[in-house]
Amino acid sequence: MANTNVSPLKVLMAQTSESPLVRLMGKRGLTQAQIASDFGVSRQTVSNWINGKTTPCLSLKDWHKLANLLGTTIDKLPINFASDE
């Protein structure tokens, strides 16, 4: 049975504050550790991308690889991986 005590506002806030990278990862069932492994970086580095502490410094080939992993194209990757908060 679904929890009907959850405020629609809280649900909306949770959805809008989530990182675009996290949303794409969730659609593909990817973890930070999996992305880190694929790009030879630490899980903390991927976490920093998500939190907006750093931006990915990837080659064009790696941007295409990331887009492919996330099930999108390079032109549809978010400009900023951090949430809009």
C-alpha positions in Angstrom: 0.0 0.0 0.0 1.4 3.4 -0.9 2.2 6.0 1.7 -0.5 8.7 1.4 1.1 10.8 4.1 3.8 12.1 1.8 3.3 15.7 0.8 3.2 16.3 -3.0 5.3 19.3 -2.4 8.0 17.2 -0.7 7.9 14.8 -3.7 8.3 17.7 -6.1 11.1 19.3 -4.1 13.0 15.9 -4.1 12.6 15.5 -7.8 13.7 19.0 -8.7 16.7 19.1 -6.3 18.1 15.8 -7.7 21.1 16.1 -9.9 20.5 15.6 -13.6 23.3 13.0 -13.6 21.7 11.1 -10.8 18.4 11.0 -12.8 20.1 9.6 -15.8 22.1 7.1 -13.7 18.9 6.0 -12.1 17.2 5.3 -15.5 20.1 3.0 -16.4 20.6 1.5 -13.0 24.2 2.9 -12.8 26.1 3.6 -9.6 28.7 6.2 -8.9 31.2 3.3 -8.5 30.4 1.9 -11.9 30.9 5.3 -13.6 34.1 5.8 -11.7 35.4 2.4 -12.8 34.5 3.1 -16.4 36.4 6.4 -16.4 39.3 5.5 -14.1 38.4 8.0 -11.5 37.4 7.5 -7.8 33.8 7.3 -6.7 34.4 10.5 -4.8 35.3 12.2 -8.1 31.9 11.2 -9.5 30.2 12.4 -6.3 32.0 15.7 -6.7 30.6 16.0 -10.3 27.1 15.3 -8.9 27.4 17.8 -6.1 28.9 20.5 -8.3 32.2 20.7 -6.5 34.1 19.8 -9.7 33.2 19.4 -13.3 34.3 16.4 -15.4 37.4 17.0 -17.4 36.8 14.4 -20.1 38.0 14.0 -23.7 35.4 14.2 -26.5 35.6 10.4 -26.8 34.9 10.1 -23.0 31.9 12.5 -23.3 30.5 10.2 -26.0 31.2 7.2 -23.8 29.4 8.8 -20.8 26.4 9.7 -23.0 26.2 6.2 -24.2 26.4 4.7 -20.7 23.6 7.1 -19.7 21.5 6.1 -22.7 21.5 9.5 -24.3 23.5 11.5 -26.8 26.3 14.0 -26.1 24.1 17.0 -27.1 21.5 15.9 -24.6 23.8 15.6 -21.6 23.1 18.2 -19.0 25.3 21.3 -19.0 25.6 21.1 -15.2 25.5 17.8 -13.3 24.7 19.4 -10.0 21.2 20.0 -8.8 19.7 23.5 -9.4 19.5 24.3 -5.7 
